[in-house]
Amino acid sequence: MFWADKITGEIQSQLKDKIAKGETLIVRDEKTASGRVHIGSMRGVAIHGLVTDVLNEKGVSAKFLYEINDFDTMDGLPAYLDIDMYQQYMGMPLRDIPSPDGKAENFAEYYASEYKQVIEEAGFTPEFYRASELYTSGKMNEVIRLALENAEVIRDIYKKVSGGVKPDDWLPLSVVCENCGRNGTTKTTSFNGEEVTYECRKDLVKWAQGCGHSGSVSPYNGNAKLPWKVEWAAKWVVVGVDIEGAGKDHSTRGGARDIANNIARRVFKITPPFDIPYEFFLVGGAKMSSSKGSGSSAADVANALPRKIFRLALLGVKPMRAINFEPEGNTIPTLFDRYDEIAEKFWGKTADDDARMYELIHLGEVPKKYYRMRFSQVAFLSQMPHIDILEEAVKDKGSELNDIEKGELHERVDYALAWLKEHAPEKYVFELQEKVSSFAFSDLQKQAFAEILKYVNEHEELIGEDLHHFIHTIQKDGEIDAKELFSGIYQLFLGRDSGPQVGWFLSVLPREFLIERLRQDHK
């Protein structure tokens, strides 16, 4: 069973009473807009988005809400921003910091706008809202009151669940300083039921300096925010969340989710939402950070792939398995090959997870069977200026391409060229050599060249598969081993030891060039 069907089945069982009443299930996810959003954050979007879609497909009313957290504190500066310009804003809420381009409403909106576009172009349709809206509208007032009145309980939860010891005077609230506007440098010192007292300390944190102001203020209507583990549980109450997963770093025993679950039960008296723990989306084997500026952004990865392949990258792995995306490796051609494989399964009416995934990748609007040229072939042919790639596709298919097939071919050419320019490993980048390599060819290699030349002369039309089979026959029937044979051929034409599938590669070369190169007096 495909992972999204399995999870939605569990949700239907666990939340059957609410579903039976016809109530809409609320699915929630969020991201702090502290810089360009890295691709790792799309894992949560994809899981929550697809679960919502599948629930609705099954007749269960579900709504996906996505929070842009613009009320979090700037506690780290992306490497690509001018530290001298932004140092003055450290410790302030993201919504109160100027946009890097001077055009967007604020810092958070600048980075959120790019991320929202990626989410929507990937085919996910959450309803977006802002964290600051929850606070300034007064929706968080009651949970703030409960958190302050139950500060001792929350301190006990931290200690018992995670081993984190909070001072006896610690209160779960960060006031926005009335003097300097920072909420990352304030310590709340008391609560009388209506107002809190606070101090904006110069040395409370290492990454920002408070102004030294102290005062008293109402903690409501956007004047203060909860610490994020408390806030997480509080938002479940305020938003009415039924389903919300989290990355494995938050889902470990004693982690943030465990703390939030306990706060939800003991302080806010609710059952925590249905959980979907998930592994990381890695780039080159490493987890990334938006605020530190490391890793590939969601927009960069999305731009490197057409929607259907991007969705495959996001949905094609079970939540509790990590996704490792290597733009400089084989990931992109492998994803295209994987797409072609699951397409054939769907069209062949194979009832398995791959066929189901193909359907969900296409949002239920699945194309009828059509021809696709393999991405690696497209990448190679795109580097051969003498090749008409459309003609080669017609030959490969065996008939003329229809409009859908032409569109697919052009799309693959565009993405292949971009990949070759920006990311492709050296083994995928080819250039025909004008002169024969200075490589010292062995007698066995020269003999193989002669046999290939004879084959070419005897066949007016070269079919890649047949030529490839013949070259393998040379190796099997002769004394030359495979490595020596193939490295010799690639050295002869490309000046290197490796290359594309050899029979297909030779079959698309200009005939006169191929014959002349094979018949030359090789050293």
N, C-alpha and C positions, 0 to 999 in steps of 0.2 A: 504493500500500500504506500502510495506517495506520502511524503512526510506531512504535507499540509492537510491531506485528507485524514491522516491519523490524528493529528493535533485537533482538528475541528471536531472529530468524533469524540475525543476526550472532553472537549469544551461542551459539546451538546449533552454529554452525560453529567458533567459536574454542575452545569448551570441550567439544568432541565426545567427547574421550577420557574425561573425568570423567563425562559424561552416560551414555556407553556402559557404564560400570561401575555405573550405577544410584545414584551418589552424589548427595546433595542439594546443590544450589547455594545458597550463602549470599549473600543480598543485604543490604547494610548501609547505614544512614544514621544521622546523629546531629544533635543540637541541644544547645547549651549553655543551660541553664535560668537565664539571668541576668536575666530579667524577663518581662513578658508577651510571648509569642512572636508575632512579626509574621507576616503572611500570606505573606511571601516564603519562609519556611521550608517552607510546604506544597508548594512546587514540587518539592522533592526527595522529599518523602513521596509525592506523586502519581506521579512518574516511577518511583521504585523500587517502589512498591506495585503499580502497574499492570503493570510488567515481570514482577514475581513472579507476579501473577495470570495473565498471558498464558502464561508458561512452564508453569505448572501446567495451564492449559487445553490446552496442546499435549502434555501427558504428560511434561513434564520436572519432576522433583521440585525445588522451590525453596522457600526459607524467607526471610522478610523480618525482619531484626533491626533494632530501632531503639534507639539509645543515648541516654539522657538523661544528658548530661555534667554531673554534679554535683561533679566534682573539679577543674574549672577554677577559676581565681582570680577573685574579684570585683575587676575593674580599672576598672569604670565603674558609676555609679549611675543607674538609671532616673529620669527627670525627675519622675515621679509619686510618688517616695518621699522621705521626710524625710531630708535629708542629715545633719542633726545627729544623728539616731538611728542611721544606718548608717555614718557615717564611721569609726567605731571598728572596723568589720569589713572595711574595704578591705584587700585583699591576702590574705584568707583564702579557703580553698576554699568553694564555694557550699554544700556539704552541712553545713558547720559554722556557718552563719549562721542566726539565728532567722527563722522564717516571719513575713511581714508581718501575718498574721492571728492569730499566736500559737497556731494550732491544728495546722497542717500540721507534719510531722516536721522540716522545715527550709526554708530559702529556696528551694532548687532544687525540692523536692517541691511547694511551693505553686504555683509557676508551671508545673511539668510537669503537674500534674493537670488544669488547664484545657486545655492543649495536647493531652494524650492523649485527652481527651473529643472535641475537634474532629476528631482523626485518625480515631477510631473511628466518629463520627457521619458522617464523609465516606465511610465504607465501606471503609477500609483497616484491615488486621488484622495489624500487625507484632507480634512478640514484643518487649516492652520489657525493657531491662536498664539498669543504672547503671554509669557509668564507675568510680565508687568501688569497685564490686564486683570489677571486674577487678584493681584494685590491692590491695585489702585481702585478697582471696582468695589472693594469691600468683601469679595467672595472668600478671602482668606482670613477675615477677621475672627470668625468663631474658632477656627483651628489654631490660630495664633494664641487666642485666649486659653484654649485647652492645653496647648503645649507649655505655656508659661505657668499655668496652675499645676501642671503635672511634671514640672522640671525635675523633681526628685525621682519620679518614676523613670523618666527618660535617662537620667544619669545612671540609674540602676540597670536599665536595659543595655546601655553601652558597656558597662562593666561586666555584666553576666554573659552577654552574647559575644562581644569581641575582645573583652579584656581592657577596653579603653577606659581609663579613669579620668573623670571630669572633677574639677574642684567643687567643693560643697556650695560655693556661691555662683556656679556656672548656670546661666540661663540660656535656653535655646533660641536666641534672637540676635540679629545684627541690625542695629538702627542705622539709618542713613543720616550721617552727621548733618545737622542743620547749618553748620558753618562751612564745611569743605565739601560736602556731598559724597563722602566716602562711606561705604558700608563694610569694607574689609578691614578697617582699622578701629572699629568701635567695640567696646565691651559693655554689655548690658549688666547693670549692677543691682537693680531692684524692680519690682512690679507691685503696684498697689491696687490692682484691679482695673484701673483706668489708664494710668500712664506708667512708662518705664523711665528709669534714670539710666544714663549712659555716659561713658567717657570715650573720647576719640584719642587713642593713645599713639604717641609717636613711635613707640617700639613694640607694638603688639605683634607685628609680623615683619619679616625681613624684606619683603618685596614692595612694601609701601610704607609711607610715613604719615601718621595721623597729625592733626593740627593742634591737639591739646585741648580742644573744646570739651566741655561737659554740660549736661543739661537734662531736661525731662521732656517727654513728648508722648503722645498717644502712639501705641505700636501698630495702629491700624491704618487702612486706606493707603498703603504704599509707603508708609514712613519707616518700615523695617521689613526684614525677610528672615525666614527660618533657615537654619543650617540644612544642607541638602538632604541628609538622610531622614531628618524629621520632615522636611518639606516634601520628600517623595511620598511618604505615607499620607501627609496632609492633602496632597493633590489627588490621591485616590479618593478621598472623601469628597472634596470640592467638585471634582470633575465627574465623579460617579463611575470610576474605572472598573471594568469587569475583567479585562485581559491586558496584561502588560508583562513582557519578558525583559531580559537584561543580559548583557554580556557576562561571560563566565567570571571575569574579574570581580563583578558585583555579586555573583551567585554562589560563591563559595561559602562554606560554613563559617559563620561569624562575620561575613561580609556585609556590604551595604544593604542588600536585599533582606538578609536575615534580621538586621536591625530594624529596617522599615516595616517588615512583617510584624515584629513584636510591638512596635509603636502603634501600628494600625490596630492591633487587637487590644492592647492594654490602655492606650490613651484615647484613641478615637472610636473604639468599640465597633470595629468593622472587620469583616473577613477580607484578607488581602486578595488582590486579583489573581486570576489564573495565571500561572507563571510559565514562561517559555524561555528557559536558559539557552544561550547560544554562544558558540565559539567565535573567535575573532576573524575578521577579514584582514589578512596580512598582505603586505606588498614586499616582495623579496624576502619573505620569512620574518618580517618585523612588524610589530604593532606600531601604530602611528598616533601622533598628537596634533590636533589643530593649533593649539596655542604655541607649541614648540616649532611648528612649521615643518615637521618631518613627514615623509610619506607622500603618496600621490593623492591629490585632491579628488573628491567625487566627480567634479567637472572634468578633470583631466582624463580619468579612466572612462567616463561616459562618452567623451568626445572621441576616444580611440576605438569605440565599438558601435555598431548599429544597435538600435533598441533591442531587437530580439536576442542578439548575442550578449548584450549587457544584462538582460533579464536572465539568460541562461547562467551567466557567471554568478548572479546573485541567488538564484533559486535552485540551481542544479546540485547543491550540496546540502545534506541534512543539517539542521541547526547546530547540533552538537559536534559537527566536524568543522575544522578550520578551513577557510578558503585562502589559498596562497596565490596571489596574482603577481606574475613576474613579467612586466612589459618588455624587459630586455631578454626574456627567455622564450620558451615555446608556448606560453599561455595563450596568446592570441590565435595563432594558427590551430592550436589544439581545440580551442573553443569553437572555431568554425567547423572543424572536423566533427566535433561532438554534436553540433547542431545538425549537420547533415545526417549523422547516424540516427539521431532520435526522430528526425523527419521521416526517414525511410521506415522506421518502426511504426510511426503513427499511420502513414499512408498504407503500410502493409497490414494494418488493423491488428497489430500486436498489442495485446491487453496487458501492458506492464507499466512500471513507474515512468519509464522514458517516454512512452507515448502520452501518458497523462501530463507529464511535464511539458511536452511540446505544445499541448493544448493550452496550458496555463501561461506559457511564455507569450502566446499570441492572443491572450485576453479573450479566448473563446472564438476568435475570428480566424480560424485556421485556413491557410491557403491550400488550394488543390495542388496535387503533385506537379512539380516543375523541375527542370534541369538546373543544377548548380555546378559550376566548375570549382574544383577543390581550391581552397584558399592558397595553399602552397604553390600550386600551379599558376594561379593568378599572380602571385608575388614574383615568381620567376619570369613569366612572360612579360610582365610589366617593365622588366629591366632589359628586355630585348627590343631595341628600336626598330629592327627589321620585321618584327612580328605584328600582324593584325590580329589582336586578341579575339575579336569577334569571329573572324574566320576560323581561328583555332578552336573556339568554342563550338562552332557549327560542326567542325570535323569531329570533335570529341563527342558531341551529342548524337551526330549522325543525321541531323536534319536542321532546318532553320529554327532560330530561337523566337519564341513569342515575346510580347512586350514585357511580361512579368520577368521572363528569363533575361532579357536584355537589361532590364532595370537592376536585377540582382547582380549581373556581371559588372555593370558600371559601378554599383555600390561596392563590390568587393575590390575592384581596381582602386577606387578612391581610398578605401581603408588600408589596402595593401601598400600603396605608395606612401601613405602617412606613416604606417608602421615601419617600413623600410627606412624612411628618413629619420624617424625619431627613436626607434627602439630595437629594431631587428638585430639579432646576434649576427656575427660576421658570417657564419655558415649559410645564412639565407641571402646574403648580398653577393651578387655575381656580376662579373664583367668579362665578356669575351676578350681574350688576349689577341692583339693584332699580330703578334709574333709568337712562334713556338717557345714554350718555356725552356730555360737553360737546364732544366731537370735532366739528369743522365738516365735515359730510358734503357731498360734491360732488353736483352734479345727476346725474351718471352713477351714483353710488352709490345715491342715492334711487330712481332708475329701476330699478336692479337689485333693490332691496328690494321694489318694487312687483311686479316679475315673479315673485319668489320667493313673495310673498303670494298671487298669483293661482294659482300652482302648488299651494300648500298648500291653498287653498280648493277646488281641483278634485280633490284626492286625500285621501280620508277616512283612508287608512292610508299613512303615510310610510315608505318603504323607503330607508335611508341611501344605498345604492349608487346607486339611481335619482335621488335628489335631488342627490347629488354630481355625477352626470353632467349633470343639467339645469343646475346652477349653472355648470359649465364651459362649457356651450353658450351661456349668457348672455355669457360672456367672449369666446368665439370668434366669436359672431355679432354682437356689439356693438362699441362704440368703447372700452369700458373695458378697461384692462389688468389682468392677473391680480393684481398687488400691490395696486392700488387697490380691486379688488372684494373680495378676501379680507380685507384690513385693515379695510375698512368693515364687513363682517359681524361680525368679531371685536370691533371697537369697539362695535358696536351691542349686543352681548350680554355681552361680557366686559370692556369698557373697556380693551382692549389690542389690539395689532396682530397677534397670532398666537394660535393655538389648535389644537385637534385637527382631524382630517379634517372638513371643514365640512359635507358632506351628512349624514354619520352623526351629527355633533354636533347639528345642527338637528332631525334626525328623532327624537331621544330627548327633546327638550324638551317640557314640557307644551303641548298643542295651543293652549289658550286664551292662554297666555303668549306663545307663538311668534307667533300671529296678532296679538295686541295690540301687541307690540313692533314688528312689521313695518309695521303700519298707522299708527303714531304719526307726528305731524307733526315730522319730523326737521329740525333747524336746518341 
